[in-house]
Structure formats: structure tokens, C-alpha cells
Amino acid sequence: MSIKNILVYLTHPHVEAWNFDSKHKALLEKLVPGLNVEVCLNSKDFKDRLPQYEGTIVWFFKDQWLESAPKLKLIATPAAGKDWIEVETSEDLEVSFGGFHGSLIAESVIGSMFYFLKAFPLSIAMQKQKKWARVKISGKLKSLYKSRVTILGFGKIGNAIAEKLKPFGCIITGIKRNPTPVPKYFSSSDRILTFENWKTIFVETDHLICVLPGEASGVLQAEHFKVLPNSCYFYNVGRGNVYQESDLVEALQTEEIAGAYLDVFEEEPLSESSSLWKTDNVLIQPHLSAASPQYLEMFIEELAERINAGDFGSKI
């Protein structure tokens, strides 16, 4: 597929790193010779100019906009999820989703793992009290070495997290709908299984990392948290609707699990009335696990490769 011009409408009111600016335009035009990139800053300008363009880069795209875009061949978005793009790839139109998030999200997940394992909250508390609490803190320290990590949703992002964890000596179990051959970085103790085996997997899990999409709504129930060891930590960087918040709060408050890192929620922003805010051993981030100053640079490099190859499939 040949794309000669792209109209960009990529602004974000809260995260500066998610706004497409002149340096991103210059980078994309440099990486794709002959491509003309134009940037819009509001929806009216975007919809007025859309009919003249073969490609567009957006956070969201409504189905009715296609009627006024006869030349459109490509809709590209940095987002990994399909929540905000109302159209799908067809014979005449490619829809390209970001596939670069894995390493960024892996950094956030691994950072949160060390937050818990290295007792950073306790260290901060002792530091504020000017206490050299070596005995107290040392008794709380743990390691990732030989820890059993279960990744629920072993797609691109789950795979990236697993690969970053292997150098720490973790034992990986990937759970996905359809089993696939194990990646090359797996050792003999690592495996890929289906969710049907959840009970035997969860009972031996030290860290449960959830990377499920929104389509997996309600997959995790109270019974799943009850099976986990009380020393297990839970991490959610997928979507917030895969479990009931009340079930997770109960699991945390009754110490069925040891703690949780939560980046996504069924209701966003998370309500001030949510019990999660005042639940001990919870680390909350406002849906930012993939945020980085290099976010759009990584997206542009990936998109340029796809445009130059004329291939927007998952193999790129």
C-alpha cells in the first residue's frame, strides 16, 4: 500500500507525551520519504480536511466519518486496544494499532514488583522518621529469583513482560486462549497453558500479571483470588472490567493476596469513593503504564516501518 499524505489529529489533554507535534511530523516524514504529514489541533479542522487524505493518525475514529473520506486507505492509532476505533480493516482500508507498548509496560510492571519486594513503602516510612530500621526492613525483603510469574493474557504485551522478567530468574506461565509454541527465551520450566488450568496454576503463583483486553469482562471472580497464595501480588495493566473491584478489595483487605499494582479501572478516573484509595498495599497509577517521553517516537518508528513495508499485519 502506498500512502502519499497523512492527516494527524493526536492531542491529549492530560499527558503531554501523547501530543503529536512538529518534531514528530519531521521524524515521520524523514522515515517515510515522499510522505506529506499535516497536523490538526481540533476535531472541526480534522473533519473538514479528512476528505483529502489517504491516511490518518488518531486516538479515536467514528464509523460515520468514513462517509466523508473517500480517499482513506489507512487509519493508524498509537493505542494497543480497539476501544476507540469504530471501524475494522477491510479490503480497501487498513486499521493499524500500536504494537510497541510491551517494553514500556514491562518497565512499569517490573518497577511495581520491586516496589513491593524491596519494601520501598516501609523504607520511605522509616526514612521520614529518620530511623535506621535495618532489622525491620530486611525481614520484609524478597527477590524475583525463582519466583513463579503467571501472565494472564499472553499476547504481544504479555510476551514482552515475560521476556524482560527472564533475566531475573523468574519461572513463567503464560495463559492464553489458544496455546502456541513457547518463545525462544523460555527455559524448560516455563510454559504456555489455557485458562482451563487456572486452579492448578494460580495455587502456585507468586505474581499474577493481568494483561487481558476489555472483551474478557468478568473473567476473574472472587474464587480466583481465593485460590492464590496469600503471598501473591496482583498486577493489572490490561483493562479494569476483567474483575469486580469489590472482589479485589475483599481479597486485599482479608489478606488473601499480599498487594496489588493497578493501572487500569472499570471506571476512569477512579472514583474518590473507591475503597482502593484507602486499602493498604495497593499501588495506583492513573492508566499511565505505557507513558514515556519516547512514546510517540516509538510509535512513529513502528508505523514508518509498516508503511515502508506496505504491511500492517501483526508480523511487522
Buried (B, 14 or more C-beta within 10 A) or exposed (E): BEBEBBBBBBBEEEEEBBBBBEEBBEBBBEBBEEBBBBBBBEEEBBBEBBBEBBBBBBBEBEEEBBEEBEEBBBBBBBBBBBEEBBBEBEEEBBBBBBBBBBBBBBBBBBEBBBBBBBBBBBBEBBEEEEEEBEEBBEEBEBEBEEBBBBBBBBBBBBBBBBBBBBEBEBBBBBBBEEEEEBBEBBEEEBBBBEBEEBEEBBEBBBBBBBBBBBEBEEBBEBEBBBBBBEBBBBBBBBBBBBBBBEBBBBBBEEEBBBBBBBBBBBEEEBEEEBBBEEBEBBBBBBBBBBBBEEBBBBBBBBBBEBBBEEBBEEEB
